[in-house]
């Protein structure tokens, strides 16, 4: 099923199923402020996406705009 007949929540859920970590980083609200997994003298410091709901960290409006552009470009 394509994106054209889905509501926004369904579109985001489908996008999440079809994409992985590198794609998530592109739409992360922390952008360049995030350093990914880092370490200090006490051990690893995980980025927010390791312990928080991803949807709260993603710019869903940007994802929806890209979905709309890609859908339009593909003629669906």
Secondary structure, DSSP 8 states (H G I E B T S, - for coil): --STTS-HHHHHHHHHHH--HHHHHHTBTTGGG---SEEETTEEE--GGGTS-GGGTB-HHHHHHHHHHHHHHHT-
